[in-house]
Amino acid sequence: MILGLYEAHLPVSQLERSVEFYTKLGLELAWKTEDIAFFWIEKEKSWLGLWEGEAYKTPYDPSLRHIAFRVGYEELKNSLSWLKSIGVEAVPFGDRDSVEPFVRPNQGNASVYFKDFDGNSLEFMCFISVPESLRKVSDKLSFAEWEEQLQKQ
């Protein structure tokens, strides 16, 4: 029945500034009104709606104001330099001190986090193949640690 994600929404304080930001991320503007903008995440498959208003003041919670964009493994490895090239800084996830991309072997994915102007939590994320022997590793591993573990396999 479910074929994929159709849409997600985020609150923003200044639509024009946010349109510029999400365009820099490489999203294509699908349509816009005075206080709403929709961007294609995957053209004609899924989109992101930005809504200007007071809702951006809602405190962040992992269940609110978060979106993860799917990227490839190599793109994720290079994401810090790419984000820097467009004037965006990565942020640490949870209790981590590092902003470096990291791998969650037990979940079969890897991530890096950053925020938009309104504090919405954004993430680049990719799926990874995890050897059976590493599937129970629940630590968050840096890419160097992950690739070292793979070399031992």
Buried (B, 14 or more C-beta within 10 A) or exposed (E): EEEEBEEEBBBBBEBEEBBEBBBEBEBEBBEBEEEBBBBBBEEEEBBBBBBBEEBBEEEEEEEEBBBBBBBEBEEBBBBBEBBEEEEBEBBEBEEEEEBBBBBBBBBBBBBBBBBBEBBBBBBBBBEBEBEEEBEEBEEBBBBEBBEEBBEEE
